[in-house]
Amino acid sequence: MATVTVRNGIDVQALLDTIEAIRTKPELADFTFRASTNWQQGTASTAQIGAFVHAGDARRS
């Protein structure tokens, strides 16, 4: 059974594996998203995150 090392809530091996995958295939790091914000009054606002694309996969939020 493998030991999972977690630091500050991060699975360290998963992070290292992700870094290596991006080194091998840099386009995996591409990320695009759309956001809009409407100011209400003073410091209040509402924000909405729309469709986004990451690692070549289109998703909708």
Buried (B, 14 or more C-beta within 10 A) or exposed (E): EEEEEEEEEEEEEEEEEEEEEBEEEEEBEEEEEEEEEEEEEEEEEEEEEEEBEEEEEEEEE
